[in-house]
Amino acid sequence: MRGLEMTEGGKTETRQSAQATAVIFIAAIGVCLMSSQSARADAPSAFGSGFDVQDFYRPFTLDEITPKNQQKWPYYKYVSAHWDKYALHGTKKVNRSANPAKLSIADEGQRFDLNSKFKSDQTFIDSLLGTQAKGFVVVKDNKILAEFYDNGFNVGDTNLLQSASKTFAAVITHQLIDKGLLDPHSKVETYLSDFKGSDIGVATVQQVLDMTSGLPTLLDFHTLGTPGQLWEVEIGLQPGEPRGHREDIKSTSAIANPGEVYNYTDKNTDALALLAEQVSGKKYPQLLSDLFDAFGANYDGSIALTSDGTSSPSYGISISARDYALFHQWIAQGKAPKSFYTSAMDKTKTKFSENETGKLLGKGVTYGSQSYYLADDDVLYSSGSFGQLGYSDMRNGVSVVFLQDWAVNAELEKFFDTRDRALLIIKALRARPLRDARF
């Protein structure tokens, strides 16, 4: 499947009949399409494959990085690990836990040999290098069973999670639901009075969580003045004159009634942040710090700010690989809010799996509360642009996470390779005692 080629004016030209569906697929795997690519026919678009890996390794100096090229090879591998320097509206610190989890490296007999065969003639290390992995961690019971770093990245460094941030936003929302501060069946306008009269205002909190608020998917981030491009100005991904992040969400017209269809949009997630601040009386960086404290984060992180100075958890959390693994371990151990599991693992939520995007991901994938669930495998996962993927094994308490630097938002072959790696590891650990968990 070929990527989109951009014509003058940023209009897309369909090269295959399946192409339009493939565009929507980007949203399906949990990415924001936050590409700032130019409108040249030879420029990488938001999805594709077969890019020249020499570009990834091309040397550069930091003064070459601009808002227009910062999400392209070779620059993004540096930018994504230093988002505090490049977020156009700035970031706020998220504090590490006051009681950080005591991680330890598993004994040699328990660790995975990354030189083992993954598939065909490819080892796990070959595969990680092939998907430009910069951080890879497998954790069970605070024991690190496998760990890998590359691209100048190392333990304690943070990386931008892109849309994998959305699962963090969902967990915070469900914490407030379980505390009785939010009713998932109440309308957004019940809590945000200035949202009365807006289309998202009549959607329920749960519909916003499930991406069924009725707001449209943002697709065109390339053409000046389109909703997608203007949204990226509001969240600090593109330069421009903002009109207001909150106002942008409120003024967006729905294309369906609430609850009717699945449409993936960052605006739902950032609305959850506004709701959380309203009912908790806390700023979002503090709510995130509370969550970091709960799962035992070892390192500080950050959250990107919007044009209003509020937080954008639709894409903007930066975190270390080990802490991303601790978050998914915490979920895998059943420590997240009860209502989160009820929602995210609800196999009756078929609106995602019934549409074309869900079908592209294969049978058995559902979407609820900003997270994906592989029902047959009993695995919850978060997913973000450029290969940020975290998996929670709900049967065995294992987490497997990847921080990666793909050429564009969604390289489909690399996405499936990453998922295959995670599921192979999870299933191997289920089948063998921890003390003998080797490939």
N, C-alpha and C positions, 0 to 999 in steps of 0.2 A: 504494500500500500504506500503510494507516494505521498509526500507532504504537499501542502497547499503552495502554489506559486502565486506571489502577489503581483498584480498588475498595477499600473499607475493609478493613483488615488486610493490604493489599499484594497481595491475590490478583489475578491477571490475568484479564481477560474477553476472550475471543476475538471479534473483530468480523468477521473474514473467515477462510475456511478455510485460506488461506495464511499466516495470522498466526503460528502456532506455528513454522512453518519459518523465518519471517522473524526470529524471536527468535534462533534458532540462527545465522542469517546474521551477526549481530554478531560472534560468535566467529570466524566464517569469515574475516572481513576483518581479523582480528588485533587486535580490541579486547578490553578486559577487562571491559566492562560496568561500569565503575567510576563509575556515576552515583549521586549521593546525593540524588536527587529525592525529594520527599515523595510521599505516597500519595494526592494529590488527582487527580481525574479530569482537571483542566485543566492539570496539570503536565507538562512534557515528560518522556517516558520515555526509555529508553536508545536508541531509534531512532525516526526519523520524518522529516517534511519539512514545508515550508510554514510554518515559524516566522516570526513577525513580526520582521523585521530591525531595526525600531525598538528592540526590546529590547536588541539588540547594542550600539547606540549610546547607550543611556540613560546619563546621567551617574550617578556614584556616588562615595561616599567610602570609603576603605579600612576604616574602622571598621564598615562595613556587612557586610563579608565574614565569614562563619562557616563552620565545617566542613560545615554542611548546605546552604549555597548556593554554595560556592566553585567548583563545577563547572557552574554555570548562567550564562547570559547575564545581565547584562553582565560579571560578575565574573571569569569564567574566563580571559578574555584577559589579565588582569593576573596572576591566580594561576598560570597555567601558565608564565608567564615569571619567576615568583618562587617556585618550588616550595620552595626552601631555607627560605623563611619560613613555609610552610604545611604541610609534611609533618609529621604529628602525632608521629612518632618521630624526626624530624630527618633530616639528610642528611650525607654525607661528601664531601669534595672529591675530584675526579678531576683529576689534573694534566695540563696541556697538554704537548705534545711538547717534548723538549729540542732537537729539530731540526724546528721547524714547517715545513710545506710553504710554499713561496714562491708564494703566489697572486698573480695579476695579472689586471687587467681586459683582456679581449680587445680588439683594435683595432675601431674602429667598423664596418669592413667584415665583421668576424667575428661581431659581436654580433647577438642576436635583437632585432627590433623588436617590443616587446610591444604596440604599437598595431596590429599586424597582425591579420587576421581569424582567430579561432579556429574558430567555427562560427556559422552563421546570421548574425545581425547583431551578434555579440558579438566583441569583441577579446580578446586574451589578458589585458589589464589588467582588462577587464570581468569576465572569468571568474574571475580571482584575487580580485577584490573580492567576487564573488558567492559564493565559498566561504570567505570570511573568512580568506584567506591572510595570515599575518603575516610569513612568511619563505619565499622561493622562490629557489632557486639551481640553475643548470646549470653543470657543470664538466667540462672535458676537458683532460687534460694540464696541470692546475693553472691553466688559463685560465678565468676566469669569463665564460661566454657570455651569461648572463642573470641578473639579480638584482633582487629586489623586496622591499620591507619596508612594513609597515603595522601598525595596531593598537598604536602606541606602541613597536614592536619595531625593533631595528636591528642592525647588524653587531656581533658580540661578545656580544650578549645571548643567554642560554640559554633553552631551552624544554623542558618535560617531554615526552618522547617517548612516554609511555604504552607500549602493547604493541610499538611499533617497537623498544623496548629489547631485545626477545627475540632479535633477530638478533645483537646484540652478545654476548649470553650464549652463543649458539650458536657464534660465532666463537671465543670464549675456550675453550669446551669442546673444540672441534676443535684448537685450538693444543695443548692438553694431550694429546689423542689422538695427534696427530702427533709429540709428544715421547715417546710411549710411557708416559705417566703414567696414562692412562685407556684401557681396552679397551672400545670401544663395545658389544661383545657380552657383557660381564660385567654381572652384576646390580648394582643400586644397593647392596644390602646387602653386597656384596663390599668396598666402600670405606667405607660408613657402618655400622659394626657395630650401632649402636642402631636401625637400620632393619630389622634381622632380625625377622621376624614381622609386618611391616607389608605392606600390599598393594603399595605402590609399591616396596618393597624387593626384590620378586621380578621387577620389570621391569628390562630392560637399559638401559644408558645411551642406546643408540640409540633405544629405544622411548620413553624420556622426551624425547629430542630431537624425535622425530617426533609427539609428542602421542598416542601409542598405548600409554601405560602402563596403561590400564584405569581410571584415575581419571575421575570424572564431570566434565562441563562445569559450571562455576558459572554459574547463570543469574539467580537471584533475589537481588539485592543490596538490595532495598527492604524486605523484611519482617524485623523484628527477630528475631534468633535463628536465621535460616536460615544454611546453610553459607556462602553468598556474603557475607552481611552480616557474619558473624563473621570471615571471611577479610579483609575490608577493615579491620576493627579491627586485625588483626595486621600489615598492611602500611602502616598510617598514613593511610588514606583516610577512615575514619570514627572518631568518638570511641567509647569503650567500654572495658570491662575485658578485656584480652587474657589468653589462657591459655597463649600461647607459640606463636610462628610455626613452629618446628621440630616441635613436638608436633602442631600442626594438620595439617601435611603427613603425618606418620607415622600419625595416627589416621584418615585419610580412607579410607573403604571403596571398593574398586573396584566398577565395574558391569560389567566385562568382563575377560576374561583378557588379559594383556599381548600386544600385537601384533595383537589381533583387530579393533579399531575405532579410528577417530580421534575423540578427545574433547578439545576445547581447554580447558586450565586453567592458570592462573598457577602452580599448585602444582608442575607439571612444571618450569617455568623456574626457580623459586626452589630447587628441589631440585638443579638443575644448579649453582647458585652454591655450595651446600653441598658438593657433590662437588668443585668446583674448588678451594675453600679447603682441603679435606682432602688432596687429592693434591699440591697445589702448595706447601703450607706458607705461602701468602700470603693476606692479607685481600683481599676482593673489590675494594675501591677501588684497591688496588695493581695487581691484575690488569687492571682497566679503565685505569688510568694507563699500564700497559705497552702496552695496545692503542692508546690515544690517541697514544702515542709512535710506534708502528709506522705509523699512517696520517698522522702529521704534524699533529695537532690544533694549531690556533693559539690556542685559548682553553681555560681551565679549565672543567670541567663538574662534575657531582655525581651521586651515587647515593642514592636514598632508603633509609632504614633500616627494619627491622622491629621488632616488639616485643621481640625477643631482642637487638637491636643488630647483627644481621647485615644483609646487603644484599638488596634486592628488585629484581633486574633484570627481573622480569616486567612492570614498568611504569616503574621509577623513575629512569631516566637522563635528566638534563638536559644539553643540548648546544646549541651555536650552529648556525645554519643552514649556515654555511660548513663547519663541522667535520662535520656530518651529511653534507654533500655530499662531503667528502674521504673519509669512511668508505665511502660507496657507490662513489666513484671507485676506491678501493683494492680493493674487491671486483671492480669491473668490469675492473680491470687484471690480475686473476689473482694478486693478492698475498696473499689470504687463505689459510688452511691448505688443503692439497690435499684432505684428507678432507671439508672443508666443501663444496667443489664437488661431490665424488662423491655426497654425501648430498643436498644441497639441489637439485641438478639431475638427480636420478634420476627419470626419467619413468615408471619401473615402480612408483613409490609411488602407488598408486591409491586408497588408503583414504579420502583426503580428497576426491578428485574423484568417487568413487562415491557419497558420501553427499549428502544434500539441500543441505547448505551449499556443497559444492563445485560442485554443479550450478547454484546461484544465481550463482556467479561466472563461469559460462560454461565452455565447453570449453577444455581445454588448461591448466588451472591445477592445479598440484600443490603439495604441502606436504611439506617435509623440513627437518629441523634448524632449526625455529623460523622458517622463511622460506618465501616463496611464489615459485613459478617459473612464468612464462608461457612454456611450452615453444616454442610456435610463433613467438614473438617473441624468444626467447632473452634474456629479461629476468628478473632476480631482484629481489624487492622485500620491504621491511619495511613493516609497517602497524600503526598504533595509533589509539586513541580520539581523537575530535574532529578527525581529519584529518591525522595525522602519517604521511607516506608518503614512502619513499625508493626510488628505482629505479636499478638497475645494468644498463647495456647491456653484455652479455657479448661482443658482437661488436666494439664500437667504443670501449670504455673510457670511456663517458660516464655521468655521474650526474645525476639530476634529483631534487630533494627539495622537499618542501612541509611547512611548519609552519603549522597552521590552527586556527581556533577555532570549530568547528561548535557548534550549539545543544545537541546531544546526542552521545552516543558515536558513533553511526553514522547519518549522513544519506545514504541510498543514492544519490540523484541526484548529490550532491556527490562521493561516492566515485568514481562512474563518470566524472564530469566530470574529476576529478583524474587518474584513470588515462588517460583519453583525451588529456589535455594532455601527460602524460609520454610516451606512446607516439608521439604526433605529432612531438614534438621529437626523440625518439630516431631515428625513421625518417627525418626530414628530414636529420639529421646523417649518417646512413648514406648517403643518396642524393647528398649534395653535399659537395664539398671544404670543409674547415674555413674556408678563406679566403673562401668564397662562401656561407656557411651562413646564409641569410636566408629568412624566410617570404614 
